[in-house]
Amino acid sequence: MTKTSSSGVPSLSARMARQALRIASKLGLPVEELLQRASGLRLSDLDDPELRIPYAVLDDLLEQMAELSGDANLGLHLARVDVVDLDDPATFVVLTSATLRDSMERGCRYQRVWGDGERFRMEDTERGVRMRFTPVGTWRPAHRHLVEAALSQFATGVRAFTGENVPPLRVRFTHAAPVDLREHEALFQCPLEFGAPFNDIEFSREDERRPFVHADALLHRMFERLAQRELERLPEVRTTADRVREQVRQALSGGDASFGAVARALRVPTRTLQRRLAEEGQSYAAIVEALRRELSGIYLRRRMSIAEVSFLLGYAEPAAFHRAFKRWWGMSPERYRRELLPGSP
């Protein structure tokens, strides 16, 4: 196992494996044996703060733990580990942020310190803001635990960092509901939705502006510099999703942004491209949708006309763009422009 990811293989910091093994130890599981079976590593190897491991290693580890322990809510319990990793500057960037929204933006910006790929994505909603979490790779049982760990850690972190009991507006999971929801309900304290299209946690506009108790502008800048340096030390990993996104962006306005055209431009057979995207937990439709959503906000903030934005996003007619925009943002393009750009017609 190398200290950094090998070319083209998405990896994550070994910090999460250390966190999982702390829970395994509390559950009385054979920690050394679990790690050896999943990765070939020894416990002492995990002391290296620069060690990165393939995502499959953590998936294997979590699935072994769930099977041996019978813990149906392993993900929720992973989030309870309260040991602060002093070698993780990205976490301290989040901790010293000014507000909840600022922390979400910084978490997305520096997420590669924790793991390759765009697992976290912040999105504005009609009611406030939400953080979406998408595990890397094709679905496997471990992903349920990873999702529940990420979203429950987010919910409890918000309460700890603001010093107040801030319940989310809603939490959604793509997996089916467990038989017993009592622990989930007690932890999240909000409406829960299972079998949803995405995994995400949503907060109100009022709560996104809540100040953090550890906000410190000077320390924040220092930790940002450290996090940026850590990012710069990581080797560039050009995922298939990155290449597809880049090609779609070039082709949207006036070009052919169909899946077949993108596959030809990348010189990859369509079935192979589809399989590689699935291995990264992505789909062509989701990439196009996310890119159009992102660009729609950017273009409108530049005060482009709605007809021009519609064309640049590759829509044949503005009506189709209007429908998509309302689905993404919960409001019309006109209302979005009025609310975010005062003085606009």
Disulfide bonds with the S-S distance in Angstrom:
none
